[in-house]
Amino acid sequence: MNRILFALIVFFSAACSGTNESSEKTANADATQAANAKTYACPMQCEGDKTYTQAGKCPVCKMDLEEIALLDTDSTAHDHQ
């Protein structure tokens, strides 16, 4: 009986630890992808603070969208230097 109980504890411990490692790897990959993501906006701010994930043309004034750097991931403020 003790062997079965011990085997179950070991099994569940191993199963739970594998899930945590997978979750940590996924979280690290998401953070890296977010850090590498580029954001674009119209230099004339035709659409206010609206941003895009790909370069292209502003749908309003047709100017090329410019890459911007976000100051804070929780903020909509942009660095337009």
mmCIF file of the N, C-alpha and C atoms, coordinates in Angstrom:
data_MODEL
# 
_entry.id   MODEL 
# 
loop_
_atom_site.group_PDB 
_atom_site.id 
_atom_site.type_symbol 
_atom_site.label_atom_id 
_atom_site.label_alt_id 
_atom_site.label_comp_id 
_atom_site.label_asym_id 
_atom_site.label_entity_id 
_atom_site.label_seq_id 
_atom_site.pdbx_PDB_ins_code 
_atom_site.Cartn_x 
_atom_site.Cartn_y 
_atom_site.Cartn_z 
_atom_site.occupancy 
_atom_site.B_iso_or_equiv 
_atom_site.pdbx_formal_charge 
_atom_site.auth_seq_id 
_atom_site.auth_comp_id 
_atom_site.auth_asym_id 
_atom_site.auth_atom_id 
_atom_site.pdbx_PDB_model_num 
ATOM 1   N N  . MET A 1 1  ? 0.818  -1.191 0.000   1.00 0.00 ? 1  MET A N  1 
ATOM 2   C CA . MET A 1 1  ? 0.000  0.000  0.000   1.00 0.00 ? 1  MET A CA 1 
ATOM 3   C C  . MET A 1 1  ? 0.865  1.258  0.000   1.00 0.00 ? 1  MET A C  1 
ATOM 4   N N  . ASN A 1 2  ? 1.916  1.252  0.819   1.00 0.00 ? 2  ASN A N  1 
ATOM 5   C CA . ASN A 1 2  ? 2.802  2.411  0.893   1.00 0.00 ? 2  ASN A CA 1 
ATOM 6   C C  . ASN A 1 2  ? 3.522  2.653  -0.426  1.00 0.00 ? 2  ASN A C  1 
ATOM 7   N N  . ARG A 1 3  ? 3.863  1.562  -1.133  1.00 0.00 ? 3  ARG A N  1 
ATOM 8   C CA . ARG A 1 3  ? 4.547  1.701  -2.422  1.00 0.00 ? 3  ARG A CA 1 
ATOM 9   C C  . ARG A 1 3  ? 3.627  2.366  -3.443  1.00 0.00 ? 3  ARG A C  1 
ATOM 10  N N  . ILE A 1 4  ? 2.377  2.011  -3.438  1.00 0.00 ? 4  ILE A N  1 
ATOM 11  C CA . ILE A 1 4  ? 1.416  2.594  -4.382  1.00 0.00 ? 4  ILE A CA 1 
ATOM 12  C C  . ILE A 1 4  ? 1.233  4.084  -4.080  1.00 0.00 ? 4  ILE A C  1 
ATOM 13  N N  . LEU A 1 5  ? 1.087  4.398  -2.815  1.00 0.00 ? 5  LEU A N  1 
ATOM 14  C CA . LEU A 1 5  ? 0.935  5.792  -2.412  1.00 0.00 ? 5  LEU A CA 1 
ATOM 15  C C  . LEU A 1 5  ? 2.173  6.595  -2.800  1.00 0.00 ? 5  LEU A C  1 
ATOM 16  N N  . PHE A 1 6  ? 3.357  6.054  -2.552  1.00 0.00 ? 6  PHE A N  1 
ATOM 17  C CA . PHE A 1 6  ? 4.603  6.716  -2.908  1.00 0.00 ? 6  PHE A CA 1 
ATOM 18  C C  . PHE A 1 6  ? 4.687  6.912  -4.425  1.00 0.00 ? 6  PHE A C  1 
ATOM 19  N N  . ALA A 1 7  ? 4.323  5.880  -5.193  1.00 0.00 ? 7  ALA A N  1 
ATOM 20  C CA . ALA A 1 7  ? 4.365  5.967  -6.648  1.00 0.00 ? 7  ALA A CA 1 
ATOM 21  C C  . ALA A 1 7  ? 3.417  7.048  -7.161  1.00 0.00 ? 7  ALA A C  1 
ATOM 22  N N  . LEU A 1 8  ? 2.230  7.147  -6.575  1.00 0.00 ? 8  LEU A N  1 
ATOM 23  C CA . LEU A 1 8  ? 1.280  8.184  -6.984  1.00 0.00 ? 8  LEU A CA 1 
ATOM 24  C C  . LEU A 1 8  ? 1.806  9.589  -6.679  1.00 0.00 ? 8  LEU A C  1 
ATOM 25  N N  . ILE A 1 9  ? 2.422  9.746  -5.518  1.00 0.00 ? 9  ILE A N  1 
ATOM 26  C CA . ILE A 1 9  ? 2.983  11.057 -5.154  1.00 0.00 ? 9  ILE A CA 1 
ATOM 27  C C  . ILE A 1 9  ? 4.085  11.456 -6.127  1.00 0.00 ? 9  ILE A C  1 
ATOM 28  N N  . VAL A 1 10 ? 4.968  10.529 -6.435  1.00 0.00 ? 10 VAL A N  1 
ATOM 29  C CA . VAL A 1 10 ? 6.061  10.797 -7.382  1.00 0.00 ? 10 VAL A CA 1 
ATOM 30  C C  . VAL A 1 10 ? 5.491  11.127 -8.760  1.00 0.00 ? 10 VAL A C  1 
ATOM 31  N N  . PHE A 1 11 ? 4.497  10.362 -9.197  1.00 0.00 ? 11 PHE A N  1 
ATOM 32  C CA . PHE A 1 11 ? 3.891  10.581 -10.514 1.00 0.00 ? 11 PHE A CA 1 
ATOM 33  C C  . PHE A 1 11 ? 3.287  11.973 -10.602 1.00 0.00 ? 11 PHE A C  1 
ATOM 34  N N  . PHE A 1 12 ? 2.473  12.356 -9.616  1.00 0.00 ? 12 PHE A N  1 
ATOM 35  C CA . PHE A 1 12 ? 1.822  13.664 -9.658  1.00 0.00 ? 12 PHE A CA 1 
ATOM 36  C C  . PHE A 1 12 ? 2.819  14.805 -9.494  1.00 0.00 ? 12 PHE A C  1 
ATOM 37  N N  . SER A 1 13 ? 3.855  14.598 -8.727  1.00 0.00 ? 13 SER A N  1 
ATOM 38  C CA . SER A 1 13 ? 4.898  15.626 -8.579  1.00 0.00 ? 13 SER A CA 1 
ATOM 39  C C  . SER A 1 13 ? 5.597  15.859 -9.904  1.00 0.00 ? 13 SER A C  1 
ATOM 40  N N  . ALA A 1 14 ? 5.916  14.794 -10.603 1.00 0.00 ? 14 ALA A N  1 
ATOM 41  C CA . ALA A 1 14 ? 6.589  14.911 -11.902 1.00 0.00 ? 14 ALA A CA 1 
ATOM 42  C C  . ALA A 1 14 ? 5.671  15.567 -12.923 1.00 0.00 ? 14 ALA A C  1 
ATOM 43  N N  . ALA A 1 15 ? 4.398  15.211 -12.909 1.00 0.00 ? 15 ALA A N  1 
ATOM 44  C CA . ALA A 1 15 ? 3.444  15.787 -13.859 1.00 0.00 ? 15 ALA A CA 1 
ATOM 45  C C  . ALA A 1 15 ? 3.276  17.282 -13.629 1.00 0.00 ? 15 ALA A C  1 
ATOM 46  N N  . CYS A 1 16 ? 3.207  17.699 -12.391 1.00 0.00 ? 16 CYS A N  1 
ATOM 47  C CA . CYS A 1 16 ? 3.031  19.124 -12.068 1.00 0.00 ? 16 CYS A CA 1 
ATOM 48  C C  . CYS A 1 16 ? 4.272  19.922 -12.394 1.00 0.00 ? 16 CYS A C  1 
ATOM 49  N N  . SER A 1 17 ? 5.453  19.383 -12.143 1.00 0.00 ? 17 SER A N  1 
ATOM 50  C CA . SER A 1 17 ? 6.679  20.139 -12.416 1.00 0.00 ? 17 SER A CA 1 
ATOM 51  C C  . SER A 1 17 ? 6.879  20.318 -13.913 1.00 0.00 ? 17 SER A C  1 
ATOM 52  N N  . GLY A 1 18 ? 6.490  19.362 -14.731 1.00 0.00 ? 18 GLY A N  1 
ATOM 53  C CA . GLY A 1 18 ? 6.608  19.493 -16.177 1.00 0.00 ? 18 GLY A CA 1 
ATOM 54  C C  . GLY A 1 18 ? 5.723  20.597 -16.706 1.00 0.00 ? 18 GLY A C  1 
ATOM 55  N N  . THR A 1 19 ? 4.550  20.778 -16.146 1.00 0.00 ? 19 THR A N  1 
ATOM 56  C CA . THR A 1 19 ? 3.627  21.827 -16.570 1.00 0.00 ? 19 THR A CA 1 
ATOM 57  C C  . THR A 1 19 ? 4.207  23.194 -16.257 1.00 0.00 ? 19 THR A C  1 
ATOM 58  N N  . ASN A 1 20 ? 4.827  23.364 -15.118 1.00 0.00 ? 20 ASN A N  1 
ATOM 59  C CA . ASN A 1 20 ? 5.408  24.648 -14.744 1.00 0.00 ? 20 ASN A CA 1 
ATOM 60  C C  . ASN A 1 20 ? 6.539  25.045 -15.676 1.00 0.00 ? 20 ASN A C  1 
ATOM 61  N N  . GLU A 1 21 ? 7.396  24.092 -16.050 1.00 0.00 ? 21 GLU A N  1 
ATOM 62  C CA . GLU A 1 21 ? 8.491  24.390 -16.958 1.00 0.00 ? 21 GLU A CA 1 
ATOM 63  C C  . GLU A 1 21 ? 7.956  24.825 -18.311 1.00 0.00 ? 21 GLU A C  1 
ATOM 64  N N  . SER A 1 22 ? 6.931  24.164 -18.801 1.00 0.00 ? 22 SER A N  1 
ATOM 65  C CA . SER A 1 22 ? 6.331  24.513 -20.079 1.00 0.00 ? 22 SER A CA 1 
ATOM 66  C C  . SER A 1 22 ? 5.724  25.909 -20.024 1.00 0.00 ? 22 SER A C  1 
ATOM 67  N N  . SER A 1 23 ? 5.049  26.232 -18.940 1.00 0.00 ? 23 SER A N  1 
ATOM 68  C CA . SER A 1 23 ? 4.440  27.549 -18.786 1.00 0.00 ? 23 SER A CA 1 
ATOM 69  C C  . SER A 1 23 ? 5.499  28.638 -18.743 1.00 0.00 ? 23 SER A C  1 
ATOM 70  N N  . GLU A 1 24 ? 6.617  28.379 -18.064 1.00 0.00 ? 24 GLU A N  1 
ATOM 71  C CA . GLU A 1 24 ? 7.691  29.362 -17.984 1.00 0.00 ? 24 GLU A CA 1 
ATOM 72  C C  . GLU A 1 24 ? 8.316  29.590 -19.346 1.00 0.00 ? 24 GLU A C  1 
ATOM 73  N N  . LYS A 1 25 ? 8.518  28.530 -20.118 1.00 0.00 ? 25 LYS A N  1 
ATOM 74  C CA . LYS A 1 25 ? 9.094  28.666 -21.461 1.00 0.00 ? 25 LYS A CA 1 
ATOM 75  C C  . LYS A 1 25 ? 8.161  29.469 -22.356 1.00 0.00 ? 25 LYS A C  1 
ATOM 76  N N  . THR A 1 26 ? 6.860  29.211 -22.269 1.00 0.00 ? 26 THR A N  1 
ATOM 77  C CA . THR A 1 26 ? 5.884  29.945 -23.073 1.00 0.00 ? 26 THR A CA 1 
ATOM 78  C C  . THR A 1 26 ? 5.874  31.420 -22.682 1.00 0.00 ? 26 THR A C  1 
ATOM 79  N N  . ALA A 1 27 ? 5.920  31.710 -21.394 1.00 0.00 ? 27 ALA A N  1 
ATOM 80  C CA . ALA A 1 27 ? 5.926  33.097 -20.923 1.00 0.00 ? 27 ALA A CA 1 
ATOM 81  C C  . ALA A 1 27 ? 7.180  33.820 -21.398 1.00 0.00 ? 27 ALA A C  1 
ATOM 82  N N  . ASN A 1 28 ? 8.339  33.153 -21.354 1.00 0.00 ? 28 ASN A N  1 
ATOM 83  C CA . ASN A 1 28 ? 9.582  33.758 -21.820 1.00 0.00 ? 28 ASN A CA 1 
ATOM 84  C C  . ASN A 1 28 ? 9.542  34.017 -23.320 1.00 0.00 ? 28 ASN A C  1 
ATOM 85  N N  . ALA A 1 29 ? 8.982  33.093 -24.090 1.00 0.00 ? 29 ALA A N  1 
ATOM 86  C CA . ALA A 1 29 ? 8.873  33.268 -25.532 1.00 0.00 ? 29 ALA A CA 1 
ATOM 87  C C  . ALA A 1 29 ? 7.940  34.428 -25.866 1.00 0.00 ? 29 ALA A C  1 
ATOM 88  N N  . ASP A 1 30 ? 6.822  34.549 -25.138 1.00 0.00 ? 30 ASP A N  1 
ATOM 89  C CA . ASP A 1 30 ? 5.895  35.653 -25.357 1.00 0.00 ? 30 ASP A CA 1 
ATOM 90  C C  . ASP A 1 30 ? 6.550  36.988 -25.039 1.00 0.00 ? 30 ASP A C  1 
ATOM 91  N N  . ALA A 1 31 ? 7.334  37.052 -23.975 1.00 0.00 ? 31 ALA A N  1 
ATOM 92  C CA . ALA A 1 31 ? 8.012  38.294 -23.594 1.00 0.00 ? 31 ALA A CA 1 
ATOM 93  C C  . ALA A 1 31 ? 9.045  38.688 -24.643 1.00 0.00 ? 31 ALA A C  1 
ATOM 94  N N  . THR A 1 32 ? 9.776  37.721 -25.174 1.00 0.00 ? 32 THR A N  1 
ATOM 95  C CA . THR A 1 32 ? 10.764 37.997 -26.213 1.00 0.00 ? 32 THR A CA 1 
ATOM 96  C C  . THR A 1 32 ? 10.089 38.488 -27.476 1.00 0.00 ? 32 THR A C  1 
ATOM 97  N N  . GLN A 1 33 ? 8.985  37.860 -27.846 1.00 0.00 ? 33 GLN A N  1 
ATOM 98  C CA . GLN A 1 33 ? 8.256  38.270 -29.046 1.00 0.00 ? 33 GLN A CA 1 
ATOM 99  C C  . GLN A 1 33 ? 7.706  39.676 -28.882 1.00 0.00 ? 33 GLN A C  1 
ATOM 100 N N  . ALA A 1 34 ? 7.189  40.001 -27.730 1.00 0.00 ? 34 ALA A N  1 
ATOM 101 C CA . ALA A 1 34 ? 6.668  41.338 -27.485 1.00 0.00 ? 34 ALA A CA 1 
ATOM 102 C C  . ALA A 1 34 ? 7.777  42.375 -27.541 1.00 0.00 ? 34 ALA A C  1 
ATOM 103 N N  . ALA A 1 35 ? 8.949  42.032 -27.037 1.00 0.00 ? 35 ALA A N  1 
ATOM 104 C CA . ALA A 1 35 ? 10.074 42.963 -27.056 1.00 0.00 ? 35 ALA A CA 1 
ATOM 105 C C  . ALA A 1 35 ? 10.553 43.213 -28.483 1.00 0.00 ? 35 ALA A C  1 
ATOM 106 N N  . ASN A 1 36 ? 10.431 42.218 -29.354 1.00 0.00 ? 36 ASN A N  1 
ATOM 107 C CA . ASN A 1 36 ? 10.877 42.354 -30.732 1.00 0.00 ? 36 ASN A CA 1 
ATOM 108 C C  . ASN A 1 36 ? 9.811  42.967 -31.639 1.00 0.00 ? 36 ASN A C  1 
ATOM 109 N N  . ALA A 1 37 ? 8.588  43.093 -31.163 1.00 0.00 ? 37 ALA A N  1 
ATOM 110 C CA . ALA A 1 37 ? 7.500  43.625 -31.972 1.00 0.00 ? 37 ALA A CA 1 
ATOM 111 C C  . ALA A 1 37 ? 7.726  45.107 -32.233 1.00 0.00 ? 37 ALA A C  1 
ATOM 112 N N  . LYS A 1 38 ? 7.432  45.535 -33.439 1.00 0.00 ? 38 LYS A N  1 
ATOM 113 C CA . LYS A 1 38 ? 7.561  46.941 -33.799 1.00 0.00 ? 38 LYS A CA 1 
ATOM 114 C C  . LYS A 1 38 ? 6.178  47.546 -33.917 1.00 0.00 ? 38 LYS A C  1 
ATOM 115 N N  . THR A 1 39 ? 6.087  48.820 -33.624 1.00 0.00 ? 39 THR A N  1 
ATOM 116 C CA . THR A 1 39 ? 4.825  49.533 -33.684 1.00 0.00 ? 39 THR A CA 1 
ATOM 117 C C  . THR A 1 39 ? 4.992  50.733 -34.614 1.00 0.00 ? 39 THR A C  1 
ATOM 118 N N  . TYR A 1 40 ? 3.985  51.006 -35.407 1.00 0.00 ? 40 TYR A N  1 
ATOM 119 C CA . TYR A 1 40 ? 4.034  52.091 -36.387 1.00 0.00 ? 40 TYR A CA 1 
ATOM 120 C C  . TYR A 1 40 ? 2.847  53.022 -36.189 1.00 0.00 ? 40 TYR A C  1 
ATOM 121 N N  . ALA A 1 41 ? 3.053  54.307 -36.517 1.00 0.00 ? 41 ALA A N  1 
ATOM 122 C CA . ALA A 1 41 ? 1.981  55.300 -36.401 1.00 0.00 ? 41 ALA A CA 1 
ATOM 123 C C  . ALA A 1 41 ? 2.186  56.368 -37.464 1.00 0.00 ? 41 ALA A C  1 
ATOM 124 N N  . CYS A 1 42 ? 1.126  57.100 -37.744 1.00 0.00 ? 42 CYS A N  1 
ATOM 125 C CA . CYS A 1 42 ? 1.191  58.202 -38.701 1.00 0.00 ? 42 CYS A CA 1 
ATOM 126 C C  . CYS A 1 42 ? 1.955  59.364 -38.065 1.00 0.00 ? 42 CYS A C  1 
ATOM 127 N N  . PRO A 1 43 ? 2.923  59.953 -38.781 1.00 0.00 ? 43 PRO A N  1 
ATOM 128 C CA . PRO A 1 43 ? 3.665  61.081 -38.224 1.00 0.00 ? 43 PRO A CA 1 
ATOM 129 C C  . PRO A 1 43 ? 2.790  62.330 -38.046 1.00 0.00 ? 43 PRO A C  1 
ATOM 130 N N  . MET A 1 44 ? 1.683  62.412 -38.753 1.00 0.00 ? 44 MET A N  1 
ATOM 131 C CA . MET A 1 44 ? 0.771  63.559 -38.634 1.00 0.00 ? 44 MET A CA 1 
ATOM 132 C C  . MET A 1 44 ? -0.306 63.312 -37.584 1.00 0.00 ? 44 MET A C  1 
ATOM 133 N N  . GLN A 1 45 ? -0.319 62.134 -37.013 1.00 0.00 ? 45 GLN A N  1 
ATOM 134 C CA . GLN A 1 45 ? -1.296 61.731 -35.995 1.00 0.00 ? 45 GLN A CA 1 
ATOM 135 C C  . GLN A 1 45 ? -2.741 61.960 -36.467 1.00 0.00 ? 45 GLN A C  1 
ATOM 136 N N  . CYS A 1 46 ? -2.995 61.613 -37.711 1.00 0.00 ? 46 CYS A N  1 
ATOM 137 C CA . CYS A 1 46 ? -4.337 61.759 -38.293 1.00 0.00 ? 46 CYS A CA 1 
ATOM 138 C C  . CYS A 1 46 ? -5.397 60.996 -37.502 1.00 0.00 ? 46 CYS A C  1 
ATOM 139 N N  . GLU A 1 47 ? -4.985 59.870 -36.944 1.00 0.00 ? 47 GLU A N  1 
ATOM 140 C CA . GLU A 1 47 ? -5.923 59.030 -36.208 1.00 0.00 ? 47 GLU A CA 1 
ATOM 141 C C  . GLU A 1 47 ? -5.625 59.054 -34.709 1.00 0.00 ? 47 GLU A C  1 
ATOM 142 N N  . GLY A 1 48 ? -5.048 60.146 -34.237 1.00 0.00 ? 48 GLY A N  1 
ATOM 143 C CA . GLY A 1 48 ? -4.733 60.264 -32.813 1.00 0.00 ? 48 GLY A CA 1 
ATOM 144 C C  . GLY A 1 48 ? -3.595 59.338 -32.439 1.00 0.00 ? 48 GLY A C  1 
ATOM 145 N N  . ASP A 1 49 ? -3.793 58.532 -31.411 1.00 0.00 ? 49 ASP A N  1 
ATOM 146 C CA . ASP A 1 49 ? -2.754 57.625 -30.927 1.00 0.00 ? 49 ASP A CA 1 
ATOM 147 C C  . ASP A 1 49 ? -2.857 56.220 -31.508 1.00 0.00 ? 49 ASP A C  1 
ATOM 148 N N  . LYS A 1 50 ? -3.601 56.052 -32.584 1.00 0.00 ? 50 LYS A N  1 
ATOM 149 C CA . LYS A 1 50 ? -3.756 54.728 -33.176 1.00 0.00 ? 50 LYS A CA 1 
ATOM 150 C C  . LYS A 1 50 ? -2.416 54.240 -33.710 1.00 0.00 ? 50 LYS A C  1 
ATOM 151 N N  . THR A 1 51 ? -2.116 52.959 -33.447 1.00 0.00 ? 51 THR A N  1 
ATOM 152 C CA . THR A 1 51 ? -0.869 52.359 -33.912 1.00 0.00 ? 51 THR A CA 1 
ATOM 153 C C  . THR A 1 51 ? -1.155 51.111 -34.727 1.00 0.00 ? 51 THR A C  1 
ATOM 154 N N  . TYR A 1 52 ? -0.135 50.682 -35.460 1.00 0.00 ? 52 TYR A N  1 
ATOM 155 C CA . TYR A 1 52 ? -0.234 49.509 -36.324 1.00 0.00 ? 52 TYR A CA 1 
ATOM 156 C C  . TYR A 1 52 ? 0.939  48.582 -36.047 1.00 0.00 ? 52 TYR A C  1 
ATOM 157 N N  . THR A 1 53 ? 0.763  47.307 -36.329 1.00 0.00 ? 53 THR A N  1 
ATOM 158 C CA . THR A 1 53 ? 1.828  46.331 -36.110 1.00 0.00 ? 53 THR A CA 1 
ATOM 159 C C  . THR A 1 53 ? 2.696  46.143 -37.348 1.00 0.00 ? 53 THR A C  1 
ATOM 160 N N  . GLN A 1 54 ? 2.272  46.701 -38.480 1.00 0.00 ? 54 GLN A N  1 
ATOM 161 C CA . GLN A 1 54 ? 3.048  46.581 -39.714 1.00 0.00 ? 54 GLN A CA 1 
ATOM 162 C C  . GLN A 1 54 ? 3.219  47.939 -40.353 1.00 0.00 ? 54 GLN A C  1 
ATOM 163 N N  . ALA A 1 55 ? 4.336  48.106 -41.062 1.00 0.00 ? 55 ALA A N  1 
ATOM 164 C CA . ALA A 1 55 ? 4.578  49.343 -41.798 1.00 0.00 ? 55 ALA A CA 1 
ATOM 165 C C  . ALA A 1 55 ? 3.585  49.425 -42.960 1.00 0.00 ? 55 ALA A C  1 
ATOM 166 N N  . GLY A 1 56 ? 3.326  50.632 -43.411 1.00 0.00 ? 56 GLY A N  1 
ATOM 167 C CA . GLY A 1 56 ? 2.399  50.823 -44.517 1.00 0.00 ? 56 GLY A CA 1 
ATOM 168 C C  . GLY A 1 56 ? 2.108  52.301 -44.683 1.00 0.00 ? 56 GLY A C  1 
ATOM 169 N N  . LYS A 1 57 ? 0.928  52.605 -45.184 1.00 0.00 ? 57 LYS A N  1 
ATOM 170 C CA . LYS A 1 57 ? 0.498  53.982 -45.406 1.00 0.00 ? 57 LYS A CA 1 
ATOM 171 C C  . LYS A 1 57 ? -0.652 54.315 -44.457 1.00 0.00 ? 57 LYS A C  1 
ATOM 172 N N  . CYS A 1 58 ? -0.710 55.574 -44.054 1.00 0.00 ? 58 CYS A N  1 
ATOM 173 C CA . CYS A 1 58 ? -1.824 56.050 -43.243 1.00 0.00 ? 58 CYS A CA 1 
ATOM 174 C C  . CYS A 1 58 ? -3.079 56.025 -44.114 1.00 0.00 ? 58 CYS A C  1 
ATOM 175 N N  . PRO A 1 59 ? -4.159 55.455 -43.638 1.00 0.00 ? 59 PRO A N  1 
ATOM 176 C CA . PRO A 1 59 ? -5.379 55.400 -44.444 1.00 0.00 ? 59 PRO A CA 1 
ATOM 177 C C  . PRO A 1 59 ? -6.015 56.778 -44.645 1.00 0.00 ? 59 PRO A C  1 
ATOM 178 N N  . VAL A 1 60 ? -5.647 57.776 -43.842 1.00 0.00 ? 60 VAL A N  1 
ATOM 179 C CA . VAL A 1 60 ? -6.240 59.105 -43.942 1.00 0.00 ? 60 VAL A CA 1 
ATOM 180 C C  . VAL A 1 60 ? -5.429 60.000 -44.882 1.00 0.00 ? 60 VAL A C  1 
ATOM 181 N N  . CYS A 1 61 ? -4.119 60.203 -44.562 1.00 0.00 ? 61 CYS A N  1 
ATOM 182 C CA . CYS A 1 61 ? -3.306 61.149 -45.336 1.00 0.00 ? 61 CYS A CA 1 
ATOM 183 C C  . CYS A 1 61 ? -2.373 60.465 -46.328 1.00 0.00 ? 61 CYS A C  1 
ATOM 184 N N  . LYS A 1 62 ? -2.280 59.161 -46.287 1.00 0.00 ? 62 LYS A N  1 
ATOM 185 C CA . LYS A 1 62 ? -1.464 58.350 -47.197 1.00 0.00 ? 62 LYS A CA 1 
ATOM 186 C C  . LYS A 1 62 ? 0.040  58.508 -47.001 1.00 0.00 ? 62 LYS A C  1 
ATOM 187 N N  . MET A 1 63 ? 0.482  59.117 -45.888 1.00 0.00 ? 63 MET A N  1 
ATOM 188 C CA . MET A 1 63 ? 1.910  59.189 -45.593 1.00 0.00 ? 63 MET A CA 1 
ATOM 189 C C  . MET A 1 63 ? 2.390  57.841 -45.082 1.00 0.00 ? 63 MET A C  1 
ATOM 190 N N  . ASP A 1 64 ? 3.708  57.583 -45.226 1.00 0.00 ? 64 ASP A N  1 
ATOM 191 C CA . ASP A 1 64 ? 4.281  56.349 -44.704 1.00 0.00 ? 64 ASP A CA 1 
ATOM 192 C C  . ASP A 1 64 ? 4.191  56.350 -43.178 1.00 0.00 ? 64 ASP A C  1 
ATOM 193 N N  . LEU A 1 65 ? 3.768  55.213 -42.626 1.00 0.00 ? 65 LEU A N  1 
ATOM 194 C CA . LEU A 1 65 ? 3.752  55.071 -41.174 1.00 0.00 ? 65 LEU A CA 1 
ATOM 195 C C  . LEU A 1 65 ? 5.193  54.994 -40.690 1.00 0.00 ? 65 LEU A C  1 
ATOM 196 N N  . GLU A 1 66 ? 5.477  55.597 -39.534 1.00 0.00 ? 66 GLU A N  1 
ATOM 197 C CA . GLU A 1 66 ? 6.817  55.589 -38.976 1.00 0.00 ? 66 GLU A CA 1 
ATOM 198 C C  . GLU A 1 66 ? 6.876  54.678 -37.758 1.00 0.00 ? 66 GLU A C  1 
ATOM 199 N N  . GLU A 1 67 ? 8.021  54.017 -37.595 1.00 0.00 ? 67 GLU A N  1 
ATOM 200 C CA . GLU A 1 67 ? 8.215  53.153 -36.429 1.00 0.00 ? 67 GLU A CA 1 
ATOM 201 C C  . GLU A 1 67 ? 8.325  54.029 -35.184 1.00 0.00 ? 67 GLU A C  1 
ATOM 202 N N  . ILE A 1 68 ? 7.661  53.591 -34.133 1.00 0.00 ? 68 ILE A N  1 
ATOM 203 C CA . ILE A 1 68 ? 7.714  54.319 -32.870 1.00 0.00 ? 68 ILE A CA 1 
ATOM 204 C C  . ILE A 1 68 ? 8.152  53.370 -31.767 1.00 0.00 ? 68 ILE A C  1 
ATOM 205 N N  . ALA A 1 69 ? 8.663  53.945 -30.693 1.00 0.00 ? 69 ALA A N  1 
ATOM 206 C CA . ALA A 1 69 ? 9.054  53.156 -29.523 1.00 0.00 ? 69 ALA A CA 1 
ATOM 207 C C  . ALA A 1 69 ? 8.070  53.456 -28.414 1.00 0.00 ? 69 ALA A C  1 
ATOM 208 N N  . LEU A 1 70 ? 7.482  52.408 -27.854 1.00 0.00 ? 70 LEU A N  1 
ATOM 209 C CA . LEU A 1 70 ? 6.554  52.593 -26.748 1.00 0.00 ? 70 LEU A CA 1 
ATOM 210 C C  . LEU A 1 70 ? 7.344  52.846 -25.477 1.00 0.00 ? 70 LEU A C  1 
ATOM 211 N N  . LEU A 1 71 ? 6.963  53.868 -24.726 1.00 0.00 ? 71 LEU A N  1 
ATOM 212 C CA . LEU A 1 71 ? 7.638  54.186 -23.473 1.00 0.00 ? 71 LEU A CA 1 
ATOM 213 C C  . LEU A 1 71 ? 7.295  53.192 -22.385 1.00 0.00 ? 71 LEU A C  1 
ATOM 214 N N  . ASP A 1 72 ? 6.040  52.748 -22.361 1.00 0.00 ? 72 ASP A N  1 
ATOM 215 C CA . ASP A 1 72 ? 5.563  51.846 -21.313 1.00 0.00 ? 72 ASP A CA 1 
ATOM 216 C C  . ASP A 1 72 ? 4.513  50.967 -21.947 1.00 0.00 ? 72 ASP A C  1 
ATOM 217 N N  . THR A 1 73 ? 4.567  49.661 -21.693 1.00 0.00 ? 73 THR A N  1 
ATOM 218 C CA . THR A 1 73 ? 3.610  48.740 -22.309 1.00 0.00 ? 73 THR A CA 1 
ATOM 219 C C  . THR A 1 73 ? 2.190  48.964 -21.814 1.00 0.00 ? 73 THR A C  1 
ATOM 220 N N  . ASP A 1 74 ? 2.025  49.621 -20.643 1.00 0.00 ? 74 ASP A N  1 
ATOM 221 C CA . ASP A 1 74 ? 0.689  49.886 -20.113 1.00 0.00 ? 74 ASP A CA 1 
ATOM 222 C C  . ASP A 1 74 ? 0.194  51.276 -20.497 1.00 0.00 ? 74 ASP A C  1 
ATOM 223 N N  . SER A 1 75 ? 0.961  52.008 -21.269 1.00 0.00 ? 75 SER A N  1 
ATOM 224 C CA . SER A 1 75 ? 0.626  53.387 -21.610 1.00 0.00 ? 75 SER A CA 1 
ATOM 225 C C  . SER A 1 75 ? 0.436  53.521 -23.110 1.00 0.00 ? 75 SER A C  1 
ATOM 226 N N  . THR A 1 76 ? -0.290 54.554 -23.523 1.00 0.00 ? 76 THR A N  1 
ATOM 227 C CA . THR A 1 76 ? -0.462 54.823 -24.950 1.00 0.00 ? 76 THR A CA 1 
ATOM 228 C C  . THR A 1 76 ? 0.459  55.940 -25.386 1.00 0.00 ? 76 THR A C  1 
ATOM 229 N N  . ALA A 1 77 ? 1.314  56.453 -24.499 1.00 0.00 ? 77 ALA A N  1 
ATOM 230 C CA . ALA A 1 77 ? 2.252  57.525 -24.837 1.00 0.00 ? 77 ALA A CA 1 
ATOM 231 C C  . ALA A 1 77 ? 3.325  56.975 -25.770 1.00 0.00 ? 77 ALA A C  1 
ATOM 232 N N  . HIS A 1 78 ? 3.773  57.811 -26.713 1.00 0.00 ? 78 HIS A N  1 
ATOM 233 C CA . HIS A 1 78 ? 4.766  57.410 -27.695 1.00 0.00 ? 78 HIS A CA 1 
ATOM 234 C C  . HIS A 1 78 ? 5.979  58.331 -27.625 1.00 0.00 ? 78 HIS A C  1 
ATOM 235 N N  . ASP A 1 79 ? 7.100  57.810 -28.030 1.00 0.00 ? 79 ASP A N  1 
ATOM 236 C CA . ASP A 1 79 ? 8.327  58.576 -28.088 1.00 0.00 ? 79 ASP A CA 1 
ATOM 237 C C  . ASP A 1 79 ? 8.534  59.011 -29.538 1.00 0.00 ? 79 ASP A C  1 
ATOM 238 N N  . HIS A 1 80 ? 8.271  60.273 -29.856 1.00 0.00 ? 80 HIS A N  1 
ATOM 239 C CA . HIS A 1 80 ? 8.373  60.784 -31.236 1.00 0.00 ? 80 HIS A CA 1 
ATOM 240 C C  . HIS A 1 80 ? 9.584  61.698 -31.380 1.00 0.00 ? 80 HIS A C  1 
ATOM 241 N N  . GLN A 1 81 ? 10.755 61.216 -31.057 1.00 0.00 ? 81 GLN A N  1 
ATOM 242 C CA . GLN A 1 81 ? 11.963 62.040 -31.141 1.00 0.00 ? 81 GLN A CA 1 
ATOM 243 C C  . GLN A 1 81 ? 12.535 62.023 -32.515 1.00 0.00 ? 81 GLN A C  1 
# 
